[in-house]
Every structure is written in C-alpha cells, then in structure tokens.
C-alpha cells in the first residue's frame, strides 16, 4: 500500500497543510502527473479540487514536469530550476530527478487548492478549532 505526505497549499489563505494519506485514498494519486487535478476527498477536503504541483522521493529528489514517467533520470541543467541553484553565471550541472508521474517511490506530493466548496480549507481540516483553543488558553 502506498503512503504519501500530501502538502496542500491554500493560495487564498497563504497557508500550507501537511496531511498523511494512505490506503485507498493514496491510490487516487498513483499514475497522476504534475498538473493533473485530483478530488479533494482523497485528503479530507470535501468539495475541493487539488492540482498536483510537484513532489519528491525518499532521497529528496524533486519531481520535474518536463521528465515523463515515474522513474529517475539524470538531467543537465544550466539555469536556476527545480532541484538546482547555480553558484555562478553559466554554471551547468547534471542532477538526478524523478519524472512527473506519481508512483510508489514518491514520498511527498505538493498540491494546491484550485476550487473550494462552501467551507474554507482550514475549517475542513479542523485548523480553525485548534487556533480557537490556543486563544482560549
């Protein structure tokens, strides 16, 4: 069974929420590519739609949208891009990256909320209640 740590970004609130997903809900992500939309029910966000924006594997190698498939690939990069920040102008380097498809090797998936339902993302995840409890103490 696959297990993912899905980091859901809410552009409206400017916040990100890490959610651990396993079992049948995790299978909704397998085979999807960067840019694909997934139903928010997979992470407990009923009525929301999520867009996969990236992710990484167990070694921290990032997923890249321009590399097809789920496997590892060695890519020559020459400018600031996913997984590489050059130290000087014109520097090039070969780095290992994951393809754009989510697989069992993926550990973290980054996603953003594209459509919301009647409730906010924070209230669906119970974050509003936790903040209210902290304010009472």
GROMACS elastic network, one bead per residue, 0.5 to 0.9 nm:
[ bonds ]
;  ai    aj funct       b0    kb
    1    22     6  0.71912   500
    1    23     6  0.57637   500
    1    24     6  0.82382   500
    1    26     6  0.81719   500
    1    27     6  0.81431   500
    1   104     6  0.83628   500
    2    21     6  0.84361   500
    2    22     6  0.59152   500
    2    23     6  0.62551   500
    2    24     6  0.85177   500
    2    26     6  0.59756   500
    2    27     6  0.68442   500
    2    30     6  0.84605   500
    2   103     6  0.85258   500
    2   104     6  0.58612   500
    2   105     6  0.87815   500
    2   106     6  0.89033   500
    2   107     6  0.88798   500
    3    20     6  0.72956   500
    3    21     6  0.57509   500
    3    23     6  0.68713   500
    3    26     6  0.61138   500
    3    27     6  0.87508   500
    3   104     6  0.79964   500
    3   106     6  0.87071   500
    3   107     6  0.71373   500
    3   108     6  0.89663   500
    4    19     6  0.83233   500
    4    20     6  0.58851   500
    4    21     6  0.52625   500
    4    22     6  0.63595   500
    4    26     6  0.65448   500
    4    29     6  0.89775   500
    4   104     6  0.87862   500
    4   106     6  0.72142   500
    4   107     6  0.51563   500
    4   108     6  0.55730   500
    4   109     6  0.68045   500
    5    18     6  0.65715   500
    5    19     6  0.57284   500
    5    21     6  0.61952   500
    5    22     6  0.87297   500
    5   107     6  0.62598   500
    5   109     6  0.62754   500
    5   110     6  0.85348   500
    6    17     6  0.81606   500
    6    18     6  0.57501   500
    6    19     6  0.51660   500
    6    20     6  0.60674   500
    6    21     6  0.68773   500
    6    43     6  0.78162   500
    6    55     6  0.86261   500
    6   107     6  0.85636   500
    6   108     6  0.57618   500
    6   110     6  0.58850   500
    6   111     6  0.70449   500
    7    16     6  0.63995   500
    7    17     6  0.55290   500
    7    19     6  0.61544   500
    7    20     6  0.85544   500
    7    55     6  0.89748   500
    7   108     6  0.73460   500
    7   109     6  0.62284   500
    7   111     6  0.61383   500
    7   112     6  0.81803   500
    8    15     6  0.84136   500
    8    16     6  0.54103   500
    8    17     6  0.51210   500
    8    18     6  0.62605   500
    8    19     6  0.74580   500
    8    43     6  0.88029   500
    8    50     6  0.79812   500
    8   109     6  0.84955   500
    8   110     6  0.63003   500
    8   112     6  0.53899   500
    8   113     6  0.69807   500
    9    12     6  0.89930   500
    9    13     6  0.86347   500
    9    14     6  0.73414   500
    9    15     6  0.58834   500
    9    17     6  0.64000   500
    9    18     6  0.87638   500
    9   110     6  0.76996   500
    9   111     6  0.61773   500
    9   113     6  0.63142   500
   10    13     6  0.55641   500
   10    14     6  0.57421   500
   10    15     6  0.54723   500
   10    16     6  0.60596   500
   10    17     6  0.81140   500
   10   111     6  0.89580   500
   10   112     6  0.59932   500
   10   113     6  0.54800   500
   10   114     6  0.83769   500
   10   121     6  0.71039   500
   10   122     6  0.87753   500
   11    15     6  0.69787   500
   11    16     6  0.85796   500
   11   112     6  0.72861   500
   11   113     6  0.70832   500
   11   114     6  0.84520   500
   12    15     6  0.81220   500
   12   113     6  0.87219   500
   13    16     6  0.86469   500
   13   120     6  0.88781   500
   13   121     6  0.85189   500
   13   122     6  0.85111   500
   15   122     6  0.89108   500
   16   112     6  0.86311   500
   17   122     6  0.85563   500
   17   125     6  0.85521   500
   19    43     6  0.68179   500
   19    44     6  0.88889   500
   20    43     6  0.79261   500
   21    24     6  0.87552   500
   21    25     6  0.63668   500
   21    26     6  0.55248   500
   21    42     6  0.76132   500
   21    43     6  0.65008   500
   22    25     6  0.59739   500
   22    27     6  0.78695   500
   23    26     6  0.54096   500
   23    27     6  0.66382   500
   24    27     6  0.51512   500
   24    28     6  0.70000   500
   24    42     6  0.84254   500
   25    28     6  0.55211   500
   25    29     6  0.77062   500
   25    41     6  0.80862   500
   25    43     6  0.72364   500
   26    29     6  0.56621   500
   26    30     6  0.70756   500
   26    42     6  0.71266   500
   26    43     6  0.86605   500
   27    30     6  0.52323   500
   27    31     6  0.85078   500
   27    42     6  0.89663   500
   28    31     6  0.81725   500
   28    32     6  0.80617   500
   28    38     6  0.75232   500
   28    39     6  0.85359   500
   28    42     6  0.69378   500
   29    32     6  0.55953   500
   29    33     6  0.86115   500
   29    38     6  0.73500   500
   29    42     6  0.84792   500
   29    52     6  0.89175   500
   29   102     6  0.65454   500
   29   103     6  0.81309   500
   29   109     6  0.88382   500
   30    33     6  0.86430   500
   30   101     6  0.76997   500
   30   102     6  0.51484   500
   30   103     6  0.52962   500
   30   104     6  0.72909   500
   31    69     6  0.89387   500
   31    70     6  0.82926   500
   31   101     6  0.58089   500
   31   102     6  0.54224   500
   31   103     6  0.63237   500
   32    35     6  0.85559   500
   32    36     6  0.62748   500
   32    37     6  0.83639   500
   32    38     6  0.84753   500
   32    52     6  0.82330   500
   32   100     6  0.82640   500
   32   101     6  0.55895   500
   32   102     6  0.56102   500
   32   103     6  0.83641   500
   33    36     6  0.55609   500
   33    37     6  0.88472   500
   33    52     6  0.71978   500
   33    53     6  0.88210   500
   33    54     6  0.86698   500
   33    65     6  0.78230   500
   33    68     6  0.86775   500
   33    69     6  0.84215   500
   33    70     6  0.88913   500
   33    99     6  0.86847   500
   33   100     6  0.52341   500
   33   102     6  0.61737   500
   34    37     6  0.86857   500
   34    51     6  0.77846   500
   34    52     6  0.51031   500
   34    53     6  0.54059   500
   34    54     6  0.58548   500
   34    55     6  0.86547   500
   34    63     6  0.82475   500
   34    64     6  0.78877   500
   34    65     6  0.58316   500
   34   100     6  0.54204   500
   34   101     6  0.67091   500
   34   102     6  0.80519   500
   35    51     6  0.58726   500
   35    52     6  0.53009   500
   35    53     6  0.59630   500
   35    54     6  0.83369   500
   35    65     6  0.80804   500
   35   100     6  0.89572   500
   36    50     6  0.83708   500
   36    51     6  0.57085   500
   36    52     6  0.57911   500
   36    53     6  0.83718   500
   37    49     6  0.66458   500
   37    50     6  0.54567   500
   37    52     6  0.63890   500
   37   114     6  0.85807   500
   38    41     6  0.85607   500
   38    42     6  0.78189   500
   38    48     6  0.89871   500
   38    49     6  0.59954   500
   38    50     6  0.51747   500
   38    51     6  0.62710   500
   38    52     6  0.75442   500
   39    42     6  0.63021   500
   39    43     6  0.84884   500
   39    45     6  0.82513   500
   39    46     6  0.80873   500
   39    47     6  0.78850   500
   39    48     6  0.65796   500
   39    50     6  0.62196   500
   39    51     6  0.88953   500
   40    43     6  0.57254   500
   40    44     6  0.63449   500
   40    46     6  0.56955   500
   40    47     6  0.65675   500
   40    49     6  0.50138   500
   40    50     6  0.58396   500
   40   113     6  0.83240   500
   41    45     6  0.50937   500
   41    47     6  0.72778   500
   41    48     6  0.74461   500
   41    49     6  0.84474   500
   42    45     6  0.73324   500
   42    46     6  0.84688   500
   43    46     6  0.83799   500
   44   124     6  0.73642   500
   44   125     6  0.71405   500
   45    48     6  0.56524   500
   45    49     6  0.81716   500
   45   116     6  0.86627   500
   45   117     6  0.87602   500
   45   121     6  0.68982   500
   45   124     6  0.60408   500
   45   125     6  0.72089   500
   46    49     6  0.85767   500
   46   116     6  0.87211   500
   46   117     6  0.73909   500
   46   119     6  0.89962   500
   46   124     6  0.76187   500
   47   115     6  0.80294   500
   47   116     6  0.62413   500
   47   118     6  0.75232   500
   47   119     6  0.84441   500
   48   113     6  0.68791   500
   48   114     6  0.75047   500
   48   115     6  0.53348   500
   48   117     6  0.55112   500
   48   121     6  0.82561   500
   49   112     6  0.84686   500
   49   113     6  0.59267   500
   49   114     6  0.56690   500
   49   115     6  0.50567   500
   49   116     6  0.66847   500
   49   117     6  0.87039   500
   50   111     6  0.60112   500
   50   112     6  0.54403   500
   50   114     6  0.56858   500
   50   115     6  0.73016   500
   51   110     6  0.85610   500
   51   111     6  0.53113   500
   51   112     6  0.53649   500
   51   113     6  0.64524   500
   51   114     6  0.64682   500
   52    55     6  0.82755   500
   52   109     6  0.71582   500
   52   110     6  0.60253   500
   52   112     6  0.67088   500
   53    65     6  0.86293   500
   53   109     6  0.78023   500
   53   110     6  0.54733   500
   53   111     6  0.51543   500
   53   112     6  0.69186   500
   54    62     6  0.74150   500
   54    63     6  0.56732   500
   54    64     6  0.70490   500
   54    65     6  0.77213   500
   54   100     6  0.76074   500
   54   108     6  0.84772   500
   54   109     6  0.59984   500
   54   110     6  0.50049   500
   54   111     6  0.70035   500
   55    60     6  0.88607   500
   55    61     6  0.84922   500
   55    62     6  0.58741   500
   55    63     6  0.53548   500
   55    64     6  0.84290   500
   55    98     6  0.88231   500
   55   100     6  0.87394   500
   55   102     6  0.82504   500
   55   106     6  0.71258   500
   55   107     6  0.75593   500
   55   108     6  0.51467   500
   55   110     6  0.51706   500
   55   111     6  0.84617   500
   56    59     6  0.77828   500
   56    60     6  0.54052   500
   56    61     6  0.53156   500
   56    63     6  0.55510   500
   56    97     6  0.86255   500
   56    98     6  0.73451   500
   56   105     6  0.86845   500
   56   106     6  0.58263   500
   56   107     6  0.61031   500
   56   108     6  0.53299   500
   56   109     6  0.67521   500
   56   110     6  0.85293   500
   57    60     6  0.52681   500
   57    61     6  0.55814   500
   57    62     6  0.68287   500
   57    63     6  0.78953   500
   57    98     6  0.74564   500
   57   104     6  0.89991   500
   57   105     6  0.57614   500
   57   108     6  0.66257   500
   58    61     6  0.75149   500
   58   105     6  0.69368   500
   58   106     6  0.67922   500
   58   107     6  0.56948   500
   58   108     6  0.82631   500
   59    62     6  0.89771   500
   60   107     6  0.86727   500
   60   108     6  0.89403   500
   61    72     6  0.88225   500
   61    83     6  0.73319   500
   61    95     6  0.89290   500
   61    96     6  0.67310   500
   61    97     6  0.53390   500
   61    98     6  0.64078   500
   62    82     6  0.69801   500
   62    83     6  0.60852   500
   62    96     6  0.83841   500
   62    97     6  0.55150   500
   62    98     6  0.59454   500
   62    99     6  0.85258   500
   63    67     6  0.81018   500
   63    70     6  0.86833   500
   63    82     6  0.80526   500
   63    83     6  0.86598   500
   63    97     6  0.59445   500
   63    99     6  0.54859   500
   63   100     6  0.55494   500
   63   101     6  0.80361   500
   63   102     6  0.86094   500
   63   106     6  0.87199   500
   64    67     6  0.56929   500
   64    68     6  0.83404   500
   64    82     6  0.68578   500
   64    83     6  0.87047   500
   64    97     6  0.67068   500
   64    98     6  0.63184   500
   64    99     6  0.56630   500
   64   100     6  0.53096   500
   64   101     6  0.89631   500
   65    68     6  0.72823   500
   65    99     6  0.69034   500
   65   101     6  0.84374   500
   66    99     6  0.75961   500
   66   100     6  0.70092   500
   67    70     6  0.85628   500
   67    71     6  0.89148   500
   67    73     6  0.76590   500
   67    75     6  0.88240   500
   67    97     6  0.82314   500
   67    98     6  0.73639   500
   67   100     6  0.58203   500
   67   101     6  0.87279   500
   68    71     6  0.81938   500
   68    98     6  0.87248   500
   68    99     6  0.51013   500
   68   100     6  0.55673   500
   68   101     6  0.69097   500
   69    72     6  0.86563   500
   69    98     6  0.81585   500
   69   100     6  0.59884   500
   69   101     6  0.51960   500
   69   102     6  0.83711   500
   70    98     6  0.62608   500
   70   100     6  0.62261   500
   70   102     6  0.61117   500
   70   103     6  0.58995   500
   70   104     6  0.89229   500
   70   105     6  0.81987   500
   70   106     6  0.86192   500
   71    97     6  0.83849   500
   71    98     6  0.56554   500
   71    99     6  0.55449   500
   71   100     6  0.87229   500
   71   101     6  0.82394   500
   71   103     6  0.85266   500
   71   105     6  0.86440   500
   72    96     6  0.65053   500
   72    97     6  0.56674   500
   72    99     6  0.63893   500
   73    95     6  0.82319   500
   73    96     6  0.55735   500
   73    97     6  0.55562   500
   73    98     6  0.63258   500
   73    99     6  0.71887   500
   74    94     6  0.62534   500
   74    95     6  0.54434   500
   74    97     6  0.63519   500
   74    98     6  0.88438   500
   75    93     6  0.81999   500
   75    94     6  0.53506   500
   75    95     6  0.54859   500
   75    96     6  0.62948   500
   75    97     6  0.71630   500
   76    92     6  0.68149   500
   76    93     6  0.55727   500
   76    95     6  0.64631   500
   76    96     6  0.89451   500
   77    80     6  0.79059   500
   77    81     6  0.74848   500
   77    84     6  0.75415   500
   77    91     6  0.86591   500
   77    92     6  0.56132   500
   77    93     6  0.55854   500
   77    94     6  0.62098   500
   77    95     6  0.74290   500
   78    81     6  0.83118   500
   78    84     6  0.86982   500
   78    86     6  0.76966   500
   78    89     6  0.89801   500
   78    90     6  0.66336   500
   78    91     6  0.59365   500
   78    93     6  0.65050   500
   78    94     6  0.87796   500
   79    84     6  0.77750   500
   79    85     6  0.73460   500
   79    86     6  0.66280   500
   79    89     6  0.82784   500
   79    90     6  0.74401   500
   79    91     6  0.74234   500
   79    92     6  0.71674   500
   80    83     6  0.83011   500
   80    84     6  0.58442   500
   80    86     6  0.61689   500
   81    84     6  0.55145   500
   81    85     6  0.67888   500
   82    85     6  0.82208   500
   82    97     6  0.88775   500
   83    95     6  0.77026   500
   83    96     6  0.86512   500
   83    97     6  0.76535   500
   84    93     6  0.81967   500
   84    95     6  0.77260   500
   86    89     6  0.72619   500
   86    90     6  0.81752   500
   86    91     6  0.60170   500
   86    92     6  0.74340   500
   86    93     6  0.83186   500
   87    91     6  0.71918   500
   88    91     6  0.58270   500
   98   101     6  0.81471   500
   98   106     6  0.85771   500
   99   102     6  0.80077   500
  102   105     6  0.78910   500
  102   106     6  0.61115   500
  102   109     6  0.81139   500
  103   106     6  0.54771   500
  103   107     6  0.88469   500
  104   107     6  0.77103   500
  106   109     6  0.73345   500
  113   116     6  0.69736   500
  113   121     6  0.84595   500
  116   119     6  0.72810   500
  116   120     6  0.70227   500
  116   121     6  0.75087   500
  117   120     6  0.73504   500
  117   121     6  0.87365   500
  119   122     6  0.83386   500
  119   123     6  0.65123   500
  119   124     6  0.66400   500
  120   123     6  0.53885   500
  120   124     6  0.63853   500
  120   125     6  0.88451   500
  121   124     6  0.51599   500
  121   125     6  0.63136   500
  121   126     6  0.86319   500
  121   127     6  0.85047   500
  122   125     6  0.52659   500
  122   126     6  0.61016   500
  122   128     6  0.58821   500
  122   129     6  0.89734   500
  123   127     6  0.58736   500
  123   128     6  0.53809   500
  123   129     6  0.75411   500
  124   127     6  0.77426   500
  124   128     6  0.86891   500
  125   128     6  0.81188   500
  126   129     6  0.55536   500
  126   130     6  0.67597   500
  127   130     6  0.52075   500
  127   131     6  0.63819   500
  127   132     6  0.87394   500
  128   131     6  0.52748   500
  128   132     6  0.62764   500
  128   133     6  0.87464   500
  129   132     6  0.50904   500
  129   133     6  0.62122   500
  129   134     6  0.87324   500
  130   133     6  0.50860   500
  130   134     6  0.62780   500
  130   135     6  0.86784   500
  131   134     6  0.51318   500
  131   135     6  0.62147   500
  131   136     6  0.87368   500
  132   135     6  0.51104   500
  132   136     6  0.63207   500
  132   137     6  0.89467   500
  133   136     6  0.51918   500
  133   137     6  0.65946   500
  134   137     6  0.53383   500
